[in-house]
Amino acid sequence: MRTLKYDIVVVGGRLGGSTASLFASKSDVDVLMIEKRQEIGSPVQCAEGVTYGTFETLEMKPSERYVRSRIKGAHIYSPDRRRITYEGGIAEGLVIDRKIFDKDLAIESARAGTDIMIKTNVKDLIIENHKVCGVVAKHLGKTIEIRSDVVIGADGVESNMARQAGIETYKNPKKICSCAQYELVGIDVDPEYLEFYFGEKIAPQGYLWIFPKGDGVANVGVGIRSSIHTAITYLNRYVSKLDATPVELNIGGVPVSGPIKQTYTDGFLVVGDAAGQVDPITGGGIHTTISCARIAGEVAAESVKREDNSSEFLRDYQDKWRKEIGENLDKSVMYRNMADKLNDDDMNALAEFIETQDLEAISKISVLKFVGKHPNLMKVLTELL
Ligand SMILES: Cc1cc2nc3c(=O)[nH]c(=O)nc-3n(C[C@H](O)[C@H](O)[C@H](O)COP(=O)(O)OP(=O)(O)OC[C@H]3O[C@@H](n4cnc5c(N)ncnc54)[C@H](O)[C@@H]3O)c2cc1C
C-alpha cells in the first residue's frame, strides 16, 4: 500500500474543502485536498445565490467568469400570492455559476500550494490512541494511506468522516430539507430579484424558489421537510405550468436544524454542511461554510506549527466560528421553529399585515390589534418585533 504524509488532509473538494485548504496553504503548511468525484464543482447541488460578504471573507473579487446576475432584492409570495419585496441587506447579492466558482476556488487553493487528488474516495479515518491521524483512500482501485496531523472533514451533508471521528451528526432525516431543482430556459422573470413562494400546496414546511441567471434562464427549485410527496413531485407540479425547458436537474439535501454541537476532536475538524453550518431559515450555506472553513484552515495550520493537534487546541476553531456566526445561526433556528408553527392562513394574515404597514415605523398598538385578531401569531410577532 502506498503511504503519504501531509500536515493537513482535507476530505471534500467543494466550498468547505477548497476554502479550508486555501487558507491552510496560505499559512505555509503542507495540505492535501481529496475529492471523490472526477470533477470539482459538479454536479451542482445549489440555487447558486450568494451574498457579497462571501467574497470579502475569501478576500477575492467576484469574477465575471461565474457571475450570472446581480440581485437587488427578493419578492416573497404568501400562499394567497400577496407579494412582499425586500431590497438591500442580505437580500442583495449575486447568482453565480457554481460549476465555475467551485472549480476556480480549488484552482486558487492549488495555486496557494494545496495538492489535490480527484476521483479519490476517502473510506476511513486512521484513528490511533483516540486521535485522528490520517485517512485511508481509494484511487482507481488502489488503496492509499495518508497520514496527517489534522484531518478536516468537508464532506457534505452525508458526512461520514465526523461520525467516524466520534462526533455526533444528524440521525433524524426530518432535520434535512429535501430539495429538487431544475435549471430552466425560457422563463419570464425579473433578472434582478429572487422569488420565494410559500404554502402547503407548493412546498410544505419549505419554499419554492426562482433564482434568475439572466437571458431567460433560472434555477427553479423546491425544498420541503414534511410531506407524503417528494420534492420533485412538487417541483414538477409547478414547472408543468410554465412554458420552459430544463437543461439540468439537481437533487440534494440541506441540513436545517442548526450546527452540530461539537465540531472538533483530537486531530479532526468538521466544516460546512457536514457540520450543519447552514442558515436554517433560508437554507443558505455558502457564506456560512466559507466563513467557518476559513477559520478551520487557519486553526489547523496553527496547530501544525505549534505541534499541538489536541482537541483542547482545536477547540479554538469552534470558539471562533461561534463568535462569528453562532448567534445568528441560533436565532435562525428559533425563527425556523416559530415559522414551522404557521399554517397558510397565518402566513396570509402576516403578509397582509406587513403589506399594509410601514415596517420602519410599526407601532405596538397596530401589532396588538393584529394579534388580537390572530392569536396564533401572537408568540411569533412578539418574538420578532
Ligand atoms: C438544492 C440546494 C440549493 C441550495 N442553494 C443555495 C443557495 O442558493 N445559496 C447558498 O448559500 N446555499 C445554498 N445551498 C447550500 C449550499 O450549497 C451548501 O451549504 C454548500 O455547498 C456546502 O458546501 P460543503 O463544501 O460543506 O459541502 P458540499 O458542497 O456537499 O461538498 C462536499 C464534497 O465532499 C465530497 N466528498 C464527500 N464524501 C467524500 C469522501 N468520502 N471522499 C472524498 N470526497 C468526498 C463530495 O463529493 C463533495 O464534493 C443549497 C443546497 C441545496 C441542496
The ligand as a Gaussian input file, in Angstrom:
#p B3LYP/6-31G(d) Opt

LIG

0 1
 C      -30.783000      22.381000      -3.829000
 C      -29.881000      23.238000      -2.986000
 C      -29.872000      24.606000      -3.176000
 C      -29.004000      25.417000      -2.428000
 N      -28.971000      26.742000      -2.696000
 C      -28.144000      27.545000      -2.002000
 C      -28.049000      28.930000      -2.321000
 O      -28.648000      29.428000      -3.266000
 N      -27.226000      29.697000      -1.560000
 C      -26.498000      29.192000      -0.520000
 O      -25.803000      29.957000       0.161000
 N      -26.549000      27.865000      -0.223000
 C      -27.326000      27.031000      -0.953000
 N      -27.347000      25.683000      -0.686000
 C      -26.456000      25.155000       0.351000
 C      -25.005000      25.082000      -0.162000
 O      -24.989000      24.528000      -1.465000
 C      -24.168000      24.216000       0.782000
 O      -24.346000      24.698000       2.091000
 C      -22.684000      24.240000       0.438000
 O      -22.467000      23.829000      -0.873000
 C      -21.931000      23.308000       1.393000
 O      -20.608000      23.118000       0.956000
 P      -19.720000      21.955000       1.558000
 O      -18.363000      22.098000       0.935000
 O      -19.835000      21.923000       3.026000
 O      -20.393000      20.589000       1.092000
 P      -20.635000      20.003000      -0.373000
 O      -20.874000      21.065000      -1.366000
 O      -21.662000      18.932000      -0.216000
 O      -19.229000      19.294000      -0.731000
 C      -18.832000      18.078000      -0.155000
 C      -17.804000      17.470000      -1.085000
 O      -17.210000      16.348000      -0.440000
 C      -17.066000      15.303000      -1.370000
 N      -16.990000      14.064000      -0.595000
 C      -17.961000      13.528000       0.190000
 N      -17.522000      12.385000       0.759000
 C      -16.243000      12.203000       0.333000
 C      -15.266000      11.178000       0.547000
 N      -15.531000      10.140000       1.350000
 N      -14.061000      11.276000      -0.063000
 C      -13.785000      12.346000      -0.869000
 N      -14.679000      13.339000      -1.138000
 C      -15.887000      13.260000      -0.534000
 C      -18.329000      15.414000      -2.231000
 O      -18.163000      14.763000      -3.472000
 C      -18.454000      16.944000      -2.386000
 O      -17.739000      17.414000      -3.500000
 C      -28.173000      24.836000      -1.428000
 C      -28.197000      23.456000      -1.228000
 C      -29.028000      22.657000      -1.996000
 C      -29.008000      21.157000      -1.791000

